[in-house]
Amino acid sequence: MLVLDRKEYPVLTRTGPGRWTPGYTLDDAVRIRRRLAAHEPATCPTCGDPMVAAAGPDTDGTIWLVRCARCESSVVLREPAAAAS
């Protein structure tokens, strides 16, 4: 799983235990985030299939889990409260 933390500068880190899945580049994560912000469907940069997004509240913003059902690659995007809407 990849985590994109957008405080001042975007930082991409690999987290979580277990199996290896193909990761996304920072550019891929930014494109996915922009598609979600525009309320457009995101497609997986690895296989091209549609991605499924789920959002949940966090103490200081919103957390998005965006996952490809086909190749099971995923990215977690953190949206700070000031930018979350």
Secondary structure, DSSP 8 states (H G I E B T S, - for coil): -EEEEESSSEEEEE--SS-------HHHHHHHHHHHHTT---B-TTT--BEEEEEEEETTEEEEEEEETTT--EEEEEEETTT--
